[in-house]
Amino acid sequence: MLQAHAVTKRYGGTLAVDKVSFTVDRGEIVGYLGPNGSGKSTTVNIVVGLLEPTSGSVTLDGRTLSEDQAGYQKKIGYVPEEPYLYTHLTATEYLTLIARLRRLPHTALEKKIPALLRLFQLHDSRYTTMAAFSKGMRQRVILAAALLHNPDLLVLDEPFGGLDVNAGLLFRTLLGMLAAEGCMILFSTHRFDMVEKLCSRVVILSTGRIVAEQDVAAFATAGTPSLEDTFMQVTRQTDFRPLAKEILDTIRA
């Protein structure tokens, strides 16, 4: 189980995350929703160990990063929002680098990396440096790198950016299978449709605090507000209809 307990992060006088607590059980995909600046990325960075919380704790199977750094990081696969890569490398070289950093057996790499390149439709570009890759191709490399070591916890920050329809459907299907086999998945996104299709539970963040947490199936109940309507209400989003009407009037003038 992944457990965040009263996680707080301050940057000087700015409170980015305020006593955030949630869990992700094995076999569960939890959606993490919030407007820009709500603290989603800060939380994600704390979970994967890129930031330290000012207070509170994050445990994975009962142990914190400070208690067992190597063991903690070994269990995590991370897909960041932006696919930052060493673009002077080929996809094969990059995945080999990641595998060596994770100390995966060489015999496994000889089969696993070429297989993943084929499955993610990157095999034909295996000798091309990633500087020539599209955003979608780079995203597929990041996905392959996150899955290479078969992680127990997969942390996703807008993982579908740049993916075409086929790659998106493939990854969505794969996430369902991973969860069915017991993988824990934390899915940070702005997309209501992906949360509704993929997640069993959603946590909604606003101004650094959790303002709602609910089973996704509950939003399908007759007479219950939709996920989008609930999000707009609990995060106190602006009614954009007047502005949209003004834009429409302007372009039609």
C-alpha positions as CSV (number, residue, x, y, z in Angstrom):
1,M,0.0,0.0,0.0
2,L,1.1,3.6,-0.7
3,Q,0.1,5.9,2.1
4,A,0.5,9.6,2.3
5,H,-0.1,10.9,5.8
6,A,-0.6,14.6,6.5
7,V,1.9,15.5,3.8
8,T,2.8,19.3,3.9
9,K,5.2,21.2,1.7
10,R,6.2,24.8,2.1
11,Y,8.3,27.0,-0.1
12,G,9.3,29.8,2.1
13,G,6.0,31.5,3.0
14,T,4.0,29.6,0.3
15,L,2.1,26.6,1.4
16,A,2.0,24.3,-1.7
17,V,0.5,21.2,-0.1
18,D,-1.4,21.2,3.2
19,K,-1.8,18.0,5.3
20,V,-2.7,15.8,2.3
21,S,-3.6,12.2,3.2
22,F,-4.6,9.4,0.9
23,T,-3.9,5.7,0.1
24,V,-3.5,3.6,-3.0
25,D,-4.1,-0.1,-2.4
26,R,-2.7,-2.9,-4.5
27,G,-4.9,-3.5,-7.5
28,E,-6.2,0.1,-7.4
29,I,-6.0,3.0,-9.8
30,V,-6.5,6.3,-8.0
31,G,-7.2,9.4,-9.9
32,Y,-5.6,12.6,-8.6
33,L,-7.4,15.7,-9.9
34,G,-6.9,19.4,-9.3
35,P,-6.6,22.7,-11.1
36,N,-3.2,24.1,-12.1
37,G,-1.4,25.2,-8.9
38,S,-3.4,22.9,-6.7
39,G,-0.4,20.9,-5.5
40,K,-0.7,17.8,-7.7
41,S,2.8,17.9,-9.1
42,T,4.3,18.7,-5.7
43,T,2.6,15.7,-4.3
44,V,3.7,13.5,-7.1
45,N,7.3,14.7,-6.7
46,I,7.2,13.9,-3.0
47,V,5.7,10.4,-3.6
48,V,8.5,9.5,-6.1
49,G,11.3,11.0,-3.8
50,L,12.2,14.1,-5.9
51,L,11.1,16.4,-3.0
52,E,11.1,16.0,0.7
53,P,7.9,17.0,2.6
54,T,8.2,19.8,5.1
55,S,6.1,17.6,7.4
56,G,4.1,14.4,7.2
57,S,5.2,11.2,5.6
58,V,4.8,8.9,2.6
59,T,5.2,5.1,3.1
60,L,5.3,2.3,0.5
61,D,4.4,-1.0,2.0
62,G,5.1,0.5,5.5
63,R,8.5,2.0,4.8
64,T,9.5,5.5,4.1
65,L,12.1,6.6,1.5
66,S,14.6,7.6,4.3
67,E,14.2,4.2,5.9
68,D,15.0,2.2,2.8
69,Q,15.9,4.4,-0.2
70,A,17.0,1.6,-2.5
71,G,14.0,-0.6,-1.7
72,Y,11.5,2.2,-2.0
73,Q,12.8,3.5,-5.4
74,K,13.1,-0.1,-6.8
75,K,9.3,-0.5,-6.4
76,I,8.4,2.7,-8.3
77,G,7.9,3.4,-12.0
78,Y,7.4,7.1,-12.8
79,V,6.0,8.8,-15.9
80,P,6.5,12.6,-15.6
81,E,4.3,15.1,-17.4
82,E,7.1,16.2,-19.7
83,P,9.3,13.5,-21.4
84,Y,12.7,14.8,-20.5
85,L,15.2,12.5,-22.2
86,Y,18.9,12.4,-23.2
87,T,17.9,13.0,-26.8
88,H,21.4,12.4,-28.1
89,L,20.8,8.7,-27.3
90,T,18.7,6.2,-29.2
91,A,15.7,4.6,-27.5
92,T,17.7,1.4,-27.1
93,E,20.6,3.2,-25.5
94,Y,18.3,5.1,-23.1
95,L,16.5,2.0,-22.0
96,T,19.8,0.3,-21.5
97,L,21.0,3.2,-19.3
98,I,17.8,3.0,-17.2
99,A,18.2,-0.8,-16.9
100,R,21.8,-0.5,-15.7
101,L,20.9,2.2,-13.2
102,R,18.3,-0.2,-11.9
103,R,20.8,-3.0,-11.9
104,L,18.6,-5.3,-14.0
105,P,20.2,-8.5,-15.2
106,H,21.9,-8.2,-18.6
107,T,20.4,-11.4,-19.8
108,A,16.9,-9.9,-19.2
109,L,17.8,-6.8,-21.1
110,E,18.8,-8.6,-24.3
111,K,15.2,-9.8,-24.7
112,K,13.1,-7.3,-22.8
113,I,14.3,-4.0,-24.4
114,P,13.9,-5.1,-28.0
115,A,10.5,-6.6,-27.1
116,L,9.3,-3.4,-25.5
117,L,10.5,-1.4,-28.5
118,R,8.5,-3.6,-30.8
119,L,5.4,-3.5,-28.6
120,F,5.5,0.3,-28.3
121,Q,6.1,0.6,-32.1
122,L,9.6,2.0,-31.8
123,H,11.6,-0.9,-33.2
124,D,11.9,0.7,-36.7
125,S,13.5,3.8,-35.1
126,R,15.8,1.9,-32.8
127,Y,18.9,3.3,-34.4
128,T,17.6,6.9,-34.6
129,T,18.5,9.4,-31.8
130,M,15.6,10.6,-29.9
131,A,16.2,14.2,-31.0
132,A,14.3,13.2,-34.1
133,F,11.4,11.7,-32.2
134,S,8.0,13.2,-32.0
135,K,6.5,14.0,-28.6
136,G,4.4,10.8,-28.8
137,M,7.4,8.7,-29.6
138,R,9.3,10.2,-26.6
139,Q,6.3,9.5,-24.4
140,R,6.4,5.9,-25.4
141,V,10.0,5.6,-24.5
142,I,9.2,7.1,-21.0
143,L,6.4,4.6,-20.6
144,A,8.7,1.7,-21.5
145,A,11.4,3.0,-19.1
146,A,8.8,3.2,-16.3
147,L,7.7,-0.4,-16.8
148,L,11.1,-1.9,-17.5
149,H,11.6,-3.2,-14.0
150,N,8.0,-4.4,-13.4
151,P,7.2,-1.9,-10.6
152,D,4.8,-2.4,-7.7
153,L,3.7,1.3,-7.8
154,L,3.2,3.2,-11.0
155,V,3.1,7.0,-10.6
156,L,1.7,8.8,-13.7
157,D,1.6,12.5,-14.3
158,E,-0.5,13.2,-17.4
159,P,0.8,10.1,-19.2
160,F,-1.3,10.3,-22.3
161,G,0.1,13.6,-23.5
162,G,1.3,13.2,-27.2
163,L,0.0,9.6,-27.6
164,D,-2.0,8.9,-30.6
165,V,-5.3,7.0,-30.5
166,N,-3.8,3.5,-30.8
167,A,-1.0,4.1,-28.3
168,G,-3.5,5.6,-25.9
169,L,-5.9,2.7,-26.1
170,L,-3.0,0.2,-25.7
171,F,-1.7,2.0,-22.6
172,R,-5.2,2.3,-21.1
173,T,-5.7,-1.4,-21.6
174,L,-2.3,-2.2,-20.1
175,L,-3.0,-0.1,-17.0
176,G,-6.2,-2.1,-16.4
177,M,-4.2,-5.4,-16.6
178,L,-1.5,-4.1,-14.3
179,A,-4.1,-3.2,-11.7
180,A,-5.8,-6.6,-12.1
181,E,-2.4,-8.2,-11.2
182,G,-2.0,-6.1,-8.1
183,C,0.0,-3.0,-9.2
184,M,-0.7,0.2,-7.4
185,I,-1.3,3.2,-9.7
186,L,-1.5,6.9,-8.8
187,F,-2.8,8.7,-11.9
188,S,-2.5,12.5,-11.8
189,T,-4.4,14.2,-14.6
190,H,-6.7,17.0,-15.7
191,R,-8.8,14.6,-17.8
192,F,-12.2,13.7,-16.3
193,D,-12.8,11.1,-19.1
194,M,-9.7,9.1,-18.3
195,V,-10.5,9.1,-14.5
196,E,-14.0,7.8,-15.3
197,K,-12.7,5.1,-17.6
198,L,-9.7,4.0,-15.6
199,C,-9.9,4.8,-11.9
200,S,-11.8,3.1,-9.1
201,R,-11.4,6.2,-6.8
202,V,-10.7,9.8,-7.3
203,V,-9.0,12.4,-4.9
204,I,-9.6,16.0,-5.7
205,L,-7.2,18.7,-4.7
206,S,-7.6,22.5,-4.5
207,T,-5.2,25.1,-3.2
208,G,-3.0,22.3,-1.6
209,R,-5.8,20.6,0.2
210,I,-8.0,17.5,-0.5
211,V,-11.5,18.8,-1.0
212,A,-13.2,15.6,-2.1
213,E,-12.6,11.8,-2.3
214,Q,-15.1,9.4,-3.8
215,D,-15.5,6.1,-5.6
216,V,-15.7,6.8,-9.3
217,A,-18.7,4.4,-9.7
218,A,-20.8,6.7,-7.5
219,F,-20.8,9.4,-10.2
220,A,-22.7,7.1,-12.5
221,T,-25.6,6.8,-10.1
222,A,-28.8,8.5,-11.4
223,G,-29.4,11.8,-9.8
224,T,-25.7,12.2,-8.6
225,P,-23.7,15.1,-10.0
226,S,-21.1,14.1,-12.6
227,L,-17.4,14.0,-11.8
228,E,-16.9,17.3,-13.7
229,D,-19.8,19.0,-11.9
230,T,-18.4,17.8,-8.6
231,F,-14.9,19.1,-9.5
232,M,-16.3,22.5,-10.5
233,Q,-18.2,22.8,-7.3
234,V,-15.6,21.6,-4.8
235,T,-12.7,23.5,-6.4
236,R,-14.9,26.6,-6.8
237,Q,-14.1,27.0,-10.5
238,T,-15.2,30.1,-12.4
239,D,-18.3,29.8,-14.6
240,F,-16.7,30.2,-18.0
241,R,-20.0,30.6,-19.9
242,P,-20.0,34.4,-19.8
243,L,-16.4,34.6,-21.0
244,A,-17.1,32.0,-23.7
245,K,-20.1,34.0,-24.8
246,E,-18.1,37.2,-25.0
247,I,-15.4,35.4,-27.1
248,L,-18.1,34.0,-29.4
249,D,-19.7,37.5,-29.8
250,T,-16.3,39.0,-30.6
251,I,-15.4,36.5,-33.3
252,R,-18.8,36.8,-34.9
253,A,-18.7,40.6,-34.9
